[in-house]
Amino acid sequence: MFSKIFSVFGLGQQEPEKEILQVINIYDAVLVHRAWKRRLIDYLEGRSQENLQPSKICVDNLCVLGKWIHSDGKAQFEDQAVFKKLMDEHAKFHIHAAKVVEAHQEGNDELAQSILTGNFDEQSRKTVVCLVKLHAMVEEEEQRLNPQ
């Protein structure tokens, strides 16, 4: 899926001598967000010892990807439509994950399962698609700047 498993910031800068400041591993970000479903399933089925709190889960800038989105990613890509879409989809992903936990904690496991296999799955997919598109955009720019 990825010809390179990382996305490099600083591409296309006006000052070519400027160092690359940050790196985010897109592949790892995809894996971590896909792993959320397993974490939630384990939580719903009582196999998790995690103290999941909806008030923290719904905040989209606490995870590694969210921290990058709201800092270096925003600084580099905020004008790009795919990045704006990633910001939106990632925030919704966290909201739906929190709703799964909240429904379970309220004793409504049917609703929790419905959110997990519905809205949560869809947001997870959309977040991953945005990550892949952002990665492709960076790869294209790198190829344009450094033809082989």
C-alpha positions as CSV (number, residue, x, y, z in Angstrom):
1,M,0.0,0.0,0.0
2,F,2.8,2.4,0.7
3,S,6.0,2.7,-1.3
4,K,7.5,4.4,1.7
5,I,6.0,4.0,5.1
6,F,6.6,7.5,6.2
7,S,5.6,11.0,5.2
8,V,8.3,13.7,5.3
9,F,7.5,17.3,6.2
10,G,9.3,20.2,4.6
11,L,8.8,19.1,1.0
12,G,8.4,21.9,-1.4
13,Q,9.8,24.6,0.9
14,Q,11.3,27.6,-0.8
15,E,14.6,27.1,1.1
16,P,16.1,23.8,-0.1
17,E,18.8,23.9,2.5
18,K,16.2,23.9,5.3
19,E,16.3,20.7,7.3
20,I,13.4,18.4,7.5
21,L,11.8,19.1,10.9
22,Q,9.4,16.3,11.6
23,V,8.5,12.8,10.5
24,I,5.2,10.9,11.1
25,N,4.9,7.3,10.2
26,I,1.7,7.1,8.2
27,Y,1.8,3.3,8.2
28,D,1.9,3.2,12.0
29,A,-0.9,5.8,12.2
30,V,-3.1,3.6,10.0
31,L,-2.3,0.5,12.2
32,V,-3.0,2.3,15.4
33,H,-6.3,3.6,14.2
34,R,-7.3,0.2,12.9
35,A,-6.3,-1.3,16.3
36,W,-8.9,0.9,18.0
37,K,-11.6,-1.5,16.8
38,R,-9.9,-4.4,18.6
39,R,-9.5,-2.3,21.7
40,L,-13.2,-1.4,21.7
41,I,-14.3,-5.0,21.0
42,D,-12.1,-6.2,23.9
43,Y,-13.6,-3.5,26.1
44,L,-17.2,-4.3,25.2
45,E,-16.6,-8.0,25.7
46,G,-14.9,-7.5,29.1
47,R,-11.4,-8.6,28.0
48,S,-9.9,-5.2,28.6
49,Q,-8.5,-3.7,31.8
50,E,-8.3,-0.3,30.2
51,N,-10.0,2.6,31.9
52,L,-11.5,4.1,28.8
53,Q,-13.0,7.5,29.3
54,P,-15.3,9.0,26.7
55,S,-14.3,12.6,27.7
56,K,-10.7,11.8,26.8
57,I,-11.3,9.5,23.8
58,C,-13.4,12.2,22.0
59,V,-10.4,14.7,22.1
60,D,-8.7,14.3,18.8
61,N,-5.4,15.9,19.6
62,L,-4.2,13.5,22.4
63,C,-3.1,10.6,20.1
64,V,0.1,10.7,18.1
65,L,-1.7,11.4,14.8
66,G,-3.8,14.1,16.4
67,K,-0.8,15.8,17.9
68,W,0.8,15.9,14.5
69,I,-2.4,17.1,12.8
70,H,-2.8,20.0,15.2
71,S,0.9,21.0,15.0
72,D,3.4,20.2,12.3
73,G,0.8,18.7,10.0
74,K,-1.3,21.9,10.1
75,A,1.7,24.1,9.7
76,Q,2.7,22.1,6.5
77,F,-0.6,21.1,4.9
78,E,-3.4,23.3,6.3
79,D,-4.2,24.7,2.8
80,Q,-4.5,21.2,1.3
81,A,-8.1,19.9,0.9
82,V,-7.0,16.3,1.7
83,F,-5.5,17.5,5.0
84,K,-8.6,19.5,5.9
85,K,-10.6,16.3,5.2
86,L,-8.2,14.3,7.4
87,M,-8.7,16.8,10.3
88,D,-12.4,16.4,10.0
89,E,-12.6,12.7,9.6
90,H,-10.0,12.1,12.4
91,A,-12.1,14.2,14.8
92,K,-15.2,12.3,13.9
93,F,-13.4,9.0,14.4
94,H,-12.6,10.0,18.0
95,I,-16.2,11.1,18.7
96,H,-17.6,7.8,17.5
97,A,-15.0,5.8,19.5
98,A,-16.1,7.8,22.6
99,K,-19.8,7.1,21.8
100,V,-19.1,3.3,21.7
101,V,-17.5,3.5,25.2
102,E,-20.2,5.8,26.5
103,A,-23.1,3.6,25.3
104,H,-21.4,0.6,27.0
105,Q,-20.9,2.4,30.2
106,E,-24.5,3.4,30.2
107,G,-25.4,-0.3,29.9
108,N,-26.6,-0.1,26.3
109,D,-24.4,-2.7,24.6
110,E,-26.7,-3.0,21.6
111,L,-26.2,0.7,20.8
112,A,-22.4,0.4,21.5
113,Q,-22.2,-2.6,19.1
114,S,-24.3,-0.7,16.5
115,I,-22.0,2.4,16.6
116,L,-18.9,0.2,16.5
117,T,-20.0,-1.7,13.4
118,G,-21.6,1.4,11.8
119,N,-20.4,4.9,12.3
120,F,-17.1,4.0,14.0
121,D,-16.2,1.6,11.2
122,E,-17.1,4.2,8.6
123,Q,-15.0,6.9,10.3
124,S,-12.1,4.6,10.7
125,R,-12.2,3.8,7.0
126,K,-12.5,7.5,6.1
127,T,-9.6,8.4,8.3
128,V,-7.4,5.7,6.8
129,V,-8.4,6.8,3.2
130,C,-7.3,10.4,4.1
131,L,-4.0,9.2,5.4
132,V,-3.3,7.2,2.3
133,K,-4.3,10.2,0.1
134,L,-2.0,12.5,2.1
135,H,0.8,10.0,1.8
136,A,0.2,9.8,-2.0
137,M,0.2,13.6,-2.3
138,V,3.6,13.8,-0.4
139,E,5.0,11.0,-2.6
140,E,4.0,12.8,-5.8
141,E,5.5,16.1,-4.5
142,E,8.7,14.3,-3.6
143,Q,8.9,12.7,-7.1
144,R,8.3,16.1,-8.7
145,L,11.1,17.7,-6.7
146,N,13.5,14.8,-6.9
147,P,13.0,13.0,-10.2
148,Q,15.0,9.8,-10.4
